[in-house]
Amino acid sequence: MRSGYGVEVDFIEELKLRRWARENYVPIHERDQSWHPIILHEMGQKEKESLHQNVLVSPNHLNGHESVKVSFVSH
């Protein structure tokens, strides 16, 4: 894969960068935009996966009932 730096990254190096990104995940507002584009991309992917797995029903009281958290398990 070609990185944003214009340098080819071999498959093994890309996997290492993606693994590092997942193990060292930080929220978007804490990310340094100078990090390698593969790291930034993988952290974004992890966020998308989290959003698809957890849904919060709000407001707190829906027709007199408490809010419900629905979790989806991805296979």
C-alpha atoms as an extended CHARMM CRD file, in Angstrom:
* protein
*
        75  EXT
         1         1  MET       CA              0.0000000000        0.0000000000        0.0000000000  PROA      1               0.0000000000
         2         2  ARG       CA              1.2130000000        3.4870000000       -0.7890000000  PROA      2               0.0000000000
         3         3  SER       CA              1.2210000000        5.6840000000        2.2850000000  PROA      3               0.0000000000
         4         4  GLY       CA              0.3950000000        9.3860000000        2.3810000000  PROA      4               0.0000000000
         5         5  TYR       CA              4.1160000000       10.0100000000        2.5760000000  PROA      5               0.0000000000
         6         6  GLY       CA              4.5500000000        8.7870000000       -0.9930000000  PROA      6               0.0000000000
         7         7  VAL       CA              6.5300000000        5.7420000000        0.1420000000  PROA      7               0.0000000000
         8         8  GLU       CA              5.5070000000        2.1420000000       -0.4520000000  PROA      8               0.0000000000
         9         9  VAL       CA              4.6840000000        0.2430000000        2.7290000000  PROA      9               0.0000000000
        10        10  ASP       CA              5.0030000000       -3.5170000000        2.4870000000  PROA      10              0.0000000000
        11        11  PHE       CA              2.1880000000       -5.7350000000        3.7020000000  PROA      11              0.0000000000
        12        12  ILE       CA              3.9050000000       -6.7380000000        6.9620000000  PROA      12              0.0000000000
        13        13  GLU       CA              4.7150000000       -3.1240000000        7.8520000000  PROA      13              0.0000000000
        14        14  GLU       CA              1.1120000000       -2.1120000000        7.1370000000  PROA      14              0.0000000000
        15        15  LEU       CA             -0.1790000000       -4.8470000000        9.4620000000  PROA      15              0.0000000000
        16        16  LYS       CA              2.2150000000       -3.6570000000       12.1700000000  PROA      16              0.0000000000
        17        17  LEU       CA              1.0000000000       -0.0660000000       11.8030000000  PROA      17              0.0000000000
        18        18  ARG       CA             -2.6520000000       -1.1470000000       11.9430000000  PROA      18              0.0000000000
        19        19  ARG       CA             -2.0600000000       -3.2860000000       15.0120000000  PROA      19              0.0000000000
        20        20  TRP       CA             -0.2080000000       -0.4330000000       16.7270000000  PROA      20              0.0000000000
        21        21  ALA       CA             -3.1280000000        1.8850000000       15.9440000000  PROA      21              0.0000000000
        22        22  ARG       CA             -5.6420000000       -0.4630000000       17.5540000000  PROA      22              0.0000000000
        23        23  GLU       CA             -3.5070000000       -1.1370000000       20.6160000000  PROA      23              0.0000000000
        24        24  ASN       CA             -2.7410000000        2.5670000000       21.1140000000  PROA      24              0.0000000000
        25        25  TYR       CA             -6.0930000000        4.0280000000       20.0980000000  PROA      25              0.0000000000
        26        26  VAL       CA             -6.8290000000        7.6200000000       21.1250000000  PROA      26              0.0000000000
        27        27  PRO       CA             -9.9270000000        9.7360000000       20.4040000000  PROA      27              0.0000000000
        28        28  ILE       CA             -9.7690000000       11.9000000000       17.2940000000  PROA      28              0.0000000000
        29        29  HSD       CA             -9.2340000000       15.1510000000       19.2100000000  PROA      29              0.0000000000
        30        30  GLU       CA             -6.0750000000       13.6790000000       20.7840000000  PROA      30              0.0000000000
        31        31  ARG       CA             -4.5060000000       12.4070000000       17.5400000000  PROA      31              0.0000000000
        32        32  ASP       CA             -1.5100000000       14.0600000000       16.0250000000  PROA      32              0.0000000000
        33        33  GLN       CA             -2.3270000000       14.6080000000       12.3570000000  PROA      33              0.0000000000
        34        34  SER       CA              1.3490000000       14.0670000000       11.5110000000  PROA      34              0.0000000000
        35        35  TRP       CA              0.9800000000       10.3660000000       12.4200000000  PROA      35              0.0000000000
        36        36  HSD       CA              1.2650000000        7.9220000000        9.5660000000  PROA      36              0.0000000000
        37        37  PRO       CA             -1.9180000000        7.8990000000        7.4170000000  PROA      37              0.0000000000
        38        38  ILE       CA             -2.3720000000        4.1570000000        7.9370000000  PROA      38              0.0000000000
        39        39  ILE       CA             -2.4750000000        4.7110000000       11.7140000000  PROA      39              0.0000000000
        40        40  LEU       CA             -5.0160000000        7.5260000000       11.3680000000  PROA      40              0.0000000000
        41        41  HSD       CA             -7.1330000000        5.4180000000        9.0080000000  PROA      41              0.0000000000
        42        42  GLU       CA             -7.1250000000        2.3830000000       11.3030000000  PROA      42              0.0000000000
        43        43  MET       CA             -8.1120000000        4.4550000000       14.3420000000  PROA      43              0.0000000000
        44        44  GLY       CA            -11.0130000000        5.8090000000       12.2820000000  PROA      44              0.0000000000
        45        45  GLN       CA            -12.0090000000        2.2680000000       11.3330000000  PROA      45              0.0000000000
        46        46  LYS       CA            -12.0170000000        1.2560000000       14.9910000000  PROA      46              0.0000000000
        47        47  GLU       CA            -14.3710000000        4.1620000000       15.7620000000  PROA      47              0.0000000000
        48        48  LYS       CA            -16.7560000000        3.1040000000       12.9920000000  PROA      48              0.0000000000
        49        49  GLU       CA            -16.8200000000       -0.4470000000       14.3200000000  PROA      49              0.0000000000
        50        50  SER       CA            -17.6080000000        0.8310000000       17.8200000000  PROA      50              0.0000000000
        51        51  LEU       CA            -20.4810000000        2.9340000000       16.5360000000  PROA      51              0.0000000000
        52        52  HSD       CA            -22.0000000000       -0.0520000000       14.7540000000  PROA      52              0.0000000000
        53        53  GLN       CA            -21.7010000000       -2.2710000000       17.8200000000  PROA      53              0.0000000000
        54        54  ASN       CA            -23.2680000000        0.0450000000       20.4270000000  PROA      54              0.0000000000
        55        55  VAL       CA            -26.4290000000        2.0770000000       20.1310000000  PROA      55              0.0000000000
        56        56  LEU       CA            -27.8780000000        4.2540000000       22.8770000000  PROA      56              0.0000000000
        57        57  VAL       CA            -31.5900000000        4.9320000000       22.7530000000  PROA      57              0.0000000000
        58        58  SER       CA            -32.4130000000        8.3590000000       24.1460000000  PROA      58              0.0000000000
        59        59  PRO       CA            -33.7780000000       10.5740000000       25.6360000000  PROA      59              0.0000000000
        60        60  ASN       CA            -33.4210000000        9.2240000000       29.1650000000  PROA      60              0.0000000000
        61        61  HSD       CA            -37.1310000000        8.6420000000       29.5310000000  PROA      61              0.0000000000
        62        62  LEU       CA            -39.0040000000        7.3490000000       26.5550000000  PROA      62              0.0000000000
        63        63  ASN       CA            -42.7570000000        7.2750000000       27.2340000000  PROA      63              0.0000000000
        64        64  GLY       CA            -42.0550000000        6.9890000000       30.9620000000  PROA      64              0.0000000000
        65        65  HSD       CA            -39.4710000000        4.2420000000       30.5270000000  PROA      65              0.0000000000
        66        66  GLU       CA            -35.7600000000        4.4650000000       31.1560000000  PROA      66              0.0000000000
        67        67  SER       CA            -33.3640000000        4.6360000000       28.2410000000  PROA      67              0.0000000000
        68        68  VAL       CA            -32.1690000000        1.3490000000       26.8410000000  PROA      68              0.0000000000
        69        69  LYS       CA            -28.7010000000        0.4860000000       25.6760000000  PROA      69              0.0000000000
        70        70  VAL       CA            -28.6590000000       -1.9960000000       22.8350000000  PROA      70              0.0000000000
        71        71  SER       CA            -25.4130000000       -3.8230000000       22.0720000000  PROA      71              0.0000000000
        72        72  PHE       CA            -24.8110000000       -5.6950000000       18.8780000000  PROA      72              0.0000000000
        73        73  VAL       CA            -22.2930000000       -8.4680000000       18.6470000000  PROA      73              0.0000000000
        74        74  SER       CA            -20.4190000000       -8.5860000000       15.3830000000  PROA      74              0.0000000000
        75        75  HSD       CA            -19.3450000000      -11.9680000000       14.0540000000  PROA      75              0.0000000000
